[in-house]
Amino acid sequence: MKKHALATLIGGLFLSATSMAAPQQEYLDEMNQMFEMMRDRVEELREYASDENNVITENGKRYIMVDGRRFEIDA
């Protein structure tokens, strides 16, 4: 009887861990996709800021306008 209960417990834990693996992989895939999108956007902004026609200089500081907001750049 004790062996059966132990086997059932171990089997239940294994199934639980297996069923949790799919949502965790989905989460990781989603986070990786978001990271790629953020990295691409940062690269776009770097290219945008590298064009002096897009840069506003005011009081010795440099800014770019993005979506109606002003962001200071330091490089």
HELIX and SHEET records of a PDB file:
HELIX    1   1 LYS A    2  SER A   50  1                                  49    
HELIX    2   2 GLU A   52  ASN A   54  5                                   3    
SHEET    1   A 3 VAL A  55  GLU A  58  0                                        
SHEET    2   A 3 LYS A  61  VAL A  66 -1                                        
SHEET    3   A 3 ARG A  69  ILE A  73 -1                                        
END                                                                             
